[in-house]
Amino acid sequence: MVLQYKVKSSARWKDYPGKDKIAGNVNSYDFRLLNKDKTKTLVEKGNYESVMKRFRQIEFFKHKG
């Protein structure tokens, strides 16, 4: 999965490098989650906490069985 982010006023999405490598607070950004090939959006635009919550749910069920 690929986590992307953008400044709320921007239109361009970038791949997320990590919380410590972006300028400012994560609350000033929008986030989304795509599949590995970047062909399907798994989570539409949302805040960091909600997107990461869904990311953890997907990872849990992927490795569950």
C-alpha positions in Angstrom: 0.0 0.0 0.0 1.1 3.6 -0.7 0.3 6.4 1.7 0.2 9.8 0.0 -0.2 13.3 1.4 -0.7 16.9 0.2 -1.1 20.3 1.7 -4.8 21.0 2.1 -4.6 24.0 -0.3 -2.6 22.0 -2.9 -3.8 19.8 -5.7 -0.8 17.5 -6.1 -0.4 14.3 -4.1 3.1 13.1 -3.0 4.3 9.8 -1.6 4.5 10.1 2.2 8.2 10.1 3.4 7.4 9.8 7.1 6.1 11.9 9.9 9.4 13.4 10.9 10.3 14.4 7.3 7.4 16.7 6.5 7.3 20.3 7.4 4.8 21.3 10.1 2.1 19.4 11.7 0.3 16.4 10.1 -3.0 18.2 10.8 -2.3 20.7 8.0 -2.2 17.9 5.4 -4.7 15.6 3.7 -3.8 11.9 3.4 -5.0 9.0 1.2 -4.2 5.3 0.8 -3.7 3.6 -2.5 -2.9 0.0 -3.5 0.6 -1.0 -4.3 0.2 -0.3 -8.1 -1.5 3.1 -7.4 -4.5 2.0 -9.5 -7.1 1.9 -6.8 -7.9 4.3 -3.9 -8.4 2.3 -0.7 -9.1 5.4 1.5 -10.2 8.7 0.1 -8.9 12.0 1.4 -8.9 12.2 5.2 -6.9 13.1 8.2 -3.8 11.2 9.3 -5.4 9.3 12.2 -8.4 8.0 10.2 -6.2 6.9 7.2 -3.7 5.2 9.5 -6.5 3.4 11.4 -7.8 1.9 8.1 -4.2 1.0 7.1 -3.8 -1.0 10.3 -7.1 -2.7 9.8 -6.1 -3.8 6.3 -2.7 -5.0 7.4 -4.2 -7.0 10.3 -6.6 -8.9 8.1 -4.0 -9.4 5.4 -1.7 -11.2 7.9 -4.5 -12.8 10.0 -4.8 -16.2 8.3 
